[in-house]
Amino acid sequence: MTGKLTAGLVIAVPIALFGLLGPLVVQDPSRVDDIGLTAPAAGHLLGTTQTGQDVLAQLAYATRGSLIVGAVVGVLTLLLSGFFGIVGAYAGGWLDEAFSLFINVMLVIPGLPVVIVISAYLPDRSLLLVSLVLAITGWAGSARVLRGSTLSLRNRDYVLASRVAGEKRWRIILVEILPNLVPLLASQVVFAVIFAILGEAGLSYLGLGASESFTWGTMLYYAQNGLALRLGAWWWFVPPGLLLALFGAALALINFSIDEIIDPKLRNQTRAARRGWRMSREQLRRAREVTL
Amino acid sequence: MRHLLRKLGFYAVALWAALTVNFAIPRMMPGDPVEIMLSKMGQKGPVTVETRRAIEALLGSDSSRPIWSQYADYLAGLAHGDLGVSLVFFPAPVSSIIGQTLPWTIGLIGLATIISFLTGVGLGTLAGWKRGSWTDNLIPVTTMFQSVPYFWLALILLFVFGSIWPVFPLNGGYDVYDVTPGWNGRFLGSVVYYGTLPALTIIISSIGGWMLGMRNMMVSTLSEDYMITAEAKGLRPGRIMRRYAARNAILPSISGFAISLGFVVAGSIVTEAVFSYPGIGSALLQAVGGNDYALMQGVFLIITLSVLGANLIVDLLYSVIDPRTRVTS
């Protein structure tokens, strides 16, 4: 358990729990009251919006909404990139060529403009629909990474051995190759979740997100439209943005520690880390010369 | 030569895919964009038969014509550069609006991306070369910034430097009251002044990726055998760092440009929205807001083509700096 992983989990888990359990205890996030734009106080721990809705309640539902988007896109990315990346690279031949071409074309077509255009045509967008569109436009990068690793794995001796032993293709992929890709898959999924949550927030901020639902992005959209920035209502626009940034950073930290598991070369070599190994000052000085 | 043809072939396929996506989206979606557009257009002025036909070719109509002949019409229209007439900016043609807004975006994204790339790669080189130095500790900080959404960062920058300390202007591309557009010093100065905050947003958010990628590749490159050879030859450390390590470590950063450019374009659309920058992202959002489907399709097409073009240039450049890719296996 590295420091990065601990820090990431310490930030991410409470936010996830807040999204899971928060909506059960807070009041109705849409309930309008006649105390508009009040600063945080005992009744409303994070103050109220322009129309007197409780910001904390909205934040709880928004956290849940953003996490749903992240989870759905994460699962879909796992399936799509796994299928196109691993199956194509293992099969080889024209199938690999076709899949690889498809992945690369999807990769060079920029995602957000497609999402904006599709959203513009759809008057009613559910949270699931937005997630689906984000997943379709965002899986290609992961697929390319997976394809690269699968290409190097499929020619390893133990894979060739199991092929000679007459194992079925799907079994080789699932039992011999897939377990070696698990850390890579994990880091790609975490990356996809970050991408999805940020993408959804951007889309919602432009007013093109899911209608009739709360996410961090829609909260910021309403705060912006309610002139929260101009009126100095920091309790309205700071919490969703802060949670967004913190959650993204926490996932990035988790991703780093996964990357370090995959590639030990990347492990931390800072002076602080070396001090943790109880090296003497003399050893530290020598180590610095070695890395130079 | 074969490598070059392969590359060009790929971009031809990508171009075709982009055109087809642009053709298919409005036709696959529910509702009738042509009727919505034409009825709104009718309120602004008389709609000629040619306009109607151009919009139908672009967005598809419910007439009983087979899809293949619609596709042929659409491609023929594009070949003539005919993207239809804008609704929001009626009666200006879509192509002229794109012509006005595209230079702003290319200038903003282009400069910001180049600055961010050069600084990020430079700092990443140093961080990987001297692992454990202060530049290495900078990496977590920049990656934090990367997980901060573009628009949130833009809002904060705007709040701090526009409202609290009014150092930079709140929105726009240049001083519309005092300066006349043209190739004169005052206009260019104004553009730079107004573009600082948007560019800063893009640079801060994207620099972390370049830095981290470069640092990690440097670390991998440093353990190669030719590094030991270079050291054994007694070369100066600066030369080893630049010519031996950085030169090889930069290759994935350059080939990763394709992925990152999509993110930068996406981020800049949102950034332009925050700063009301007169670029193509703002045009896209105005089109979306006003149900201007012709402008929307045109802008989408141009954004996609620009990204494709930039990638083609980077790809060709890549085969110049990495001779291994030219050898066909």
Boltz contact constraints between the chains, C-beta under 6 A:
constraints:
  - contact:
      token1: [A, 105]
      token2: [B, 14]
      max_distance: 6.0
  - contact:
      token1: [A, 105]
      token2: [B, 17]
      max_distance: 6.0
  - contact:
      token1: [A, 107]
      token2: [B, 258]
      max_distance: 6.0
  - contact:
      token1: [A, 108]
      token2: [B, 14]
      max_distance: 6.0
  - contact:
      token1: [A, 108]
      token2: [B, 258]
      max_distance: 6.0
  - contact:
      token1: [A, 108]
      token2: [B, 308]
      max_distance: 6.0
  - contact:
      token1: [A, 108]
      token2: [B, 311]
      max_distance: 6.0
  - contact:
      token1: [A, 109]
      token2: [B, 18]
      max_distance: 6.0
  - contact:
      token1: [A, 109]
      token2: [B, 304]
      max_distance: 6.0
  - contact:
      token1: [A, 110]
      token2: [B, 262]
      max_distance: 6.0
  - contact:
      token1: [A, 110]
      token2: [B, 265]
      max_distance: 6.0
  - contact:
      token1: [A, 110]
      token2: [B, 307]
      max_distance: 6.0
  - contact:
      token1: [A, 111]
      token2: [B, 262]
      max_distance: 6.0
  - contact:
      token1: [A, 112]
      token2: [B, 266]
      max_distance: 6.0
  - contact:
      token1: [A, 113]
      token2: [B, 300]
      max_distance: 6.0
  - contact:
      token1: [A, 113]
      token2: [B, 303]
      max_distance: 6.0
  - contact:
      token1: [A, 117]
      token2: [B, 25]
      max_distance: 6.0
  - contact:
      token1: [A, 117]
      token2: [B, 296]
      max_distance: 6.0
  - contact:
      token1: [A, 117]
      token2: [B, 300]
      max_distance: 6.0
  - contact:
      token1: [A, 120]
      token2: [B, 288]
      max_distance: 6.0
  - contact:
      token1: [A, 121]
      token2: [B, 29]
      max_distance: 6.0
  - contact:
      token1: [A, 141]
      token2: [B, 259]
      max_distance: 6.0
  - contact:
      token1: [A, 198]
      token2: [B, 149]
      max_distance: 6.0
  - contact:
      token1: [A, 201]
      token2: [B, 149]
      max_distance: 6.0
  - contact:
      token1: [A, 202]
      token2: [B, 270]
      max_distance: 6.0
  - contact:
      token1: [A, 205]
      token2: [B, 151]
      max_distance: 6.0
  - contact:
      token1: [A, 229]
      token2: [B, 159]
      max_distance: 6.0
  - contact:
      token1: [A, 241]
      token2: [B, 152]
      max_distance: 6.0
  - contact:
      token1: [A, 244]
      token2: [B, 149]
      max_distance: 6.0
  - contact:
      token1: [A, 245]
      token2: [B, 148]
      max_distance: 6.0
  - contact:
      token1: [A, 248]
      token2: [B, 147]
      max_distance: 6.0
  - contact:
      token1: [A, 249]
      token2: [B, 144]
      max_distance: 6.0
  - contact:
      token1: [A, 249]
      token2: [B, 147]
      max_distance: 6.0
  - contact:
      token1: [A, 252]
      token2: [B, 143]
      max_distance: 6.0
  - contact:
      token1: [A, 252]
      token2: [B, 147]
      max_distance: 6.0
  - contact:
      token1: [A, 265]
      token2: [B, 219]
      max_distance: 6.0
  - contact:
      token1: [A, 266]
      token2: [B, 216]
      max_distance: 6.0
  - contact:
      token1: [A, 269]
      token2: [B, 131]
      max_distance: 6.0
  - contact:
      token1: [A, 269]
      token2: [B, 132]
      max_distance: 6.0
  - contact:
      token1: [A, 270]
      token2: [B, 132]
      max_distance: 6.0
  - contact:
      token1: [A, 270]
      token2: [B, 136]
      max_distance: 6.0
  - contact:
      token1: [A, 271]
      token2: [B, 132]
      max_distance: 6.0
  - contact:
      token1: [A, 291]
      token2: [B, 131]
      max_distance: 6.0
